[in-house]
Amino acid sequence: MENLKAWIEAEGQVLGPEFLRVDGFLNHRIAPAFVEEAGQGLAAAFAGRGVTCVLTAEAAGNVIAYEAARRLGAHALYAKKGRAATMARPLVRTVPSPTKGGEVELAVSRDYLTTKERVLVVDDFLYRGLTSRALAEMVLEAGAELVGFGFVIEKCFG
């Protein structure tokens, strides 16, 4: 955990009151060592909880969800931005997107989020909790069990 904090302090950039730029190692260019350590930390925090699915929102959370899922022996699943015409029985929520401006629609197929799943919701950032709340609502609507939440960075300024 201390390595992650040091990495964020060294390479992250505060951009005004709203944004922390981490695209040099987390959500544009990806540093595998950072992702491995973040995934290991999340997996350790939820080990023994029977997680079968790690759910995130596209796209920055994908690599974190993958690494946590790999270490937990679970599936990684991401809510797609927008509803694909090929998506079976989607669960859909609309959330604000501070980085994009406006709102974005998140969609997950009920084929992959079922009543048998024990779900850990993860994301790169926790800011207002609106994206994680939307993901949790989808988990509960699907009849799956919500095990918990995990985040790499909590943004507590702005």
C-alpha positions, 0 to 999 in steps of 0.5 A, a space after each residue: 500500500 505504501 508503494 502505491 501511495 508513493 507512486 501516486 504522490 510522485 507521478 499524480 498531478 492535481 489539476 484544479 479542484 476537481 481532478 487528479 491526473 494519473 493517466 501516466 500509470 493507471 488510466 491511459 498508459 498503464 504501469 503493470 507493477 502499479 496494477 499488480 500491487 493494487 490488484 493484490 491489495 484488493 484481493 487480499 482485503 477480500 480473500 476468503 469472502 467467496 468473491 466470484 465476480 469483480 465488477 467495474 465501470 469501463 474503462 479505467 477500472 478494467 485492468 484493476 478489476 482483472 488483476 483483482 479477479 485473477 488473484 481471487 480466482 473470479 471473473 472480471 466484468 465491466 459495465 460497458 459505456 453505452 448499450 451494445 445492440 448485441 447485449 442480452 438483457 442489459 441492466 442499465 444505469 446513467 451516471 455523471 462523468 466528470 472527466 467526460 462532462 455530461 452523463 454516460 450510460 453503463 450497461 451489464 448483461 444479465 447473462 454475466 451478472 446472475 443470482 449465483 454471483 458474489 460480487 466485489 465492485 471496484 474502480 480506480 477512483 472513489 469520488 462521490 460514489 455515484 458510479 459505484 452506487 450505480 454498479 451496486 444497484 445493478 448487482 442487487 437488481 440482478 439478484 446477485 450478492 454484493 460482497 463489498 467495494 474496493 478502490 485504488 484512490 479516494 479523491 477527498 478534495 474538490 
